[in-house]
């Protein structure tokens, strides 16, 4: 994240932007990672569980990561252009509560967002804070299609920390 741990507020929502899922994109991903008939074949998809070509849930999740990285990169560039330092992001210890609630069909435009739900400092690594985030994806009708909870380490601003 381009903001230091101390600058991030619980309840903040980060708009990660929109992404349009095309049949070609769904098929090319599914050929490699999830080769089920309702991801790959128009006829099989019409007769399948969703009635049309549907994206793999893992693809919907991978696009969330793409949108998150794109947004964080832009935020970092914005800070650098103002002469401000950019905080480092650490690793993510993982995620939980992954839910795919509705199929994402060819032609759907998915809006992604990330909400800060909690944060805490660490005793073992005082230079890092931990963010707890809830991530959502909604289709063009405002219907939730995916959500999950994540955790990520974010650099602390030691100067701010020592100044308080």
Steps between C-alpha positions, in 0.01 A plus 500: 500500500636843434377641831673431828320295763434806717330683210247226430159532665269215600190524283686643199382353171739483207334493156702257290319575175296302251582209273301363206499122459485394136434149371847494345666595829300242695584227251873580482532494880292184533695308235804522727366515855141370518404300189135431579248492214290794627815718492613393153217394268199717408266203446607320816466827691142556373410155634712539813427629848518872408340502153794687343880518497602572860836602644678278747475629854879490511512726194267750669738490799811536282350808336442643849876468559570663162273793590653528849855511361401752231336726762791478745746576221302812406480613864877456532560702184272776631694521826834502325386779269427708813844421642353279773651166603327175415446232763598142430252217507603178657371153438146387559459223756198388299129540459183338628127496440533493120149494354388503139137607526384535140649394168694756298382464142655615175420869461474571874684804633626437851582779747757415765563661837696447820390617846731534800318316780768502770868559561756430768868539570733207552728442797742271318546733201439859611583636154185330362130533568231252403192600301183293494303556181165396358497477121192513281405465136163610360356465153349780293164440674652563844480131594784358708683233301802439724635593842782395730701618799872562473794596715806695391810648663559872440809702587472730800636852493753476784534882509125533560514218752784658698338844477182382676 
